[in-house]
Amino acid sequence: MIGIVGESLNFLGAAALACDILLRSPEHARRKRLGELHDFATRNGLEHLEYEGFPVASLDFAEKVLDRRAARFGYTGVGLLGAGFFLLVIYHAMEM
C-alpha cells in the first residue's frame, strides 16, 4: 500500500509540473490584460491600487503576478514528488 501511495504522489507531482508548462500559453493573453491594467493605473495616478497583493503601478507587476502562479505549481509538484519518493524509499526498505 505504501508503494501505491508513493507512486500516486509521484504521478500527481509530475502532473502539477506538467500543468505549469501547459498553462504557459494562456499566460500570454493574461500578461496582456495585466499590462493594460498597469497602463490604466499609471495613467490615472492609482499608485496604491493592488491586485493579488502586488501594486499595479510597479514596473514588473505582470511578471510578479504570473510568477506567483508558476511558483505555486512548482512547489506543489516538487513537494508531491518528494513525498512520493520518500514513501517509495520506505517501501523498498521494508522489502529488504
C-alpha positions as CSV (number, residue, x, y, z in Angstrom):
1,M,0.0,0.0,0.0
2,I,2.9,2.4,0.8
3,G,4.3,1.8,-2.7
4,I,1.0,2.6,-4.4
5,V,0.6,5.8,-2.4
6,G,4.2,6.8,-3.3
7,E,3.7,6.1,-7.0
8,S,0.4,8.1,-6.9
9,L,2.1,11.1,-5.3
10,N,4.9,10.9,-7.9
11,F,2.2,10.9,-10.6
12,L,0.4,13.9,-9.1
13,G,3.6,15.8,-8.7
14,A,4.5,15.2,-12.3
15,A,1.0,16.3,-13.3
16,A,1.3,19.5,-11.3
17,L,4.6,20.3,-13.0
18,A,3.1,19.5,-16.4
19,C,0.2,21.8,-15.8
20,D,2.6,24.6,-15.1
21,I,4.2,24.0,-18.6
22,L,0.9,23.6,-20.4
23,L,-0.6,26.8,-18.9
24,R,2.3,28.9,-20.2
25,S,0.5,29.6,-23.5
26,P,-2.7,31.2,-22.0
27,E,-0.3,33.3,-19.8
28,H,0.5,35.5,-22.8
29,A,-3.2,36.7,-23.0
30,R,-3.3,37.2,-19.3
31,R,0.1,39.1,-19.4
32,K,-1.5,41.5,-22.0
33,R,-4.6,42.1,-19.8
34,L,-2.3,42.7,-16.8
35,G,-0.3,45.1,-18.8
36,E,-3.5,47.0,-19.7
37,L,-4.4,47.2,-16.0
38,H,-0.9,48.5,-15.3
39,D,-1.2,51.2,-18.0
40,F,-4.6,52.2,-16.7
41,A,-3.3,52.6,-13.1
42,T,-0.3,54.6,-14.2
43,R,-2.3,56.9,-16.5
44,N,-4.9,57.6,-13.8
45,G,-2.4,58.0,-10.9
46,L,-3.6,55.0,-8.9
47,E,-0.3,54.2,-7.2
48,H,-1.9,52.5,-4.2
49,L,-4.1,50.1,-6.2
50,E,-3.2,46.4,-5.6
51,Y,-4.0,43.2,-7.4
52,E,-3.4,39.9,-5.6
53,G,-1.2,41.8,-3.1
54,F,1.0,43.5,-5.7
55,P,1.0,47.2,-6.5
56,V,-0.4,47.6,-10.0
57,A,1.7,50.7,-10.8
58,S,5.0,48.8,-10.3
59,L,7.0,48.2,-13.5
60,D,7.2,44.4,-13.0
61,F,3.6,44.0,-12.0
62,A,2.6,41.4,-14.6
63,E,5.7,39.3,-14.0
64,K,5.2,39.2,-10.3
65,V,1.5,38.1,-10.6
66,L,2.3,35.4,-13.2
67,D,5.4,34.2,-11.3
68,R,3.3,33.5,-8.2
69,R,1.1,31.1,-10.1
70,A,4.2,29.3,-11.6
71,A,5.8,29.1,-8.1
72,R,2.6,27.5,-6.6
73,F,2.6,24.8,-9.3
74,G,6.3,24.3,-8.8
75,Y,6.3,24.0,-5.1
76,T,3.2,21.7,-5.2
77,G,4.8,19.4,-7.8
78,V,8.2,19.2,-6.1
79,G,6.5,18.6,-2.7
80,L,4.4,15.8,-4.1
81,L,7.4,14.2,-5.9
82,G,9.4,14.4,-2.7
83,A,6.7,12.8,-0.6
84,G,6.2,10.1,-3.2
85,F,10.0,9.4,-3.3
86,F,10.1,9.2,0.5
87,L,7.3,6.7,0.6
88,L,8.9,4.6,-2.2
89,V,12.2,4.6,-0.2
90,I,10.3,3.3,2.8
91,Y,8.5,0.7,0.7
92,H,11.8,-0.6,-0.7
93,A,13.5,-0.6,2.7
94,M,10.6,-2.7,4.0
95,E,11.1,-5.2,1.2
96,M,14.7,-5.9,2.2
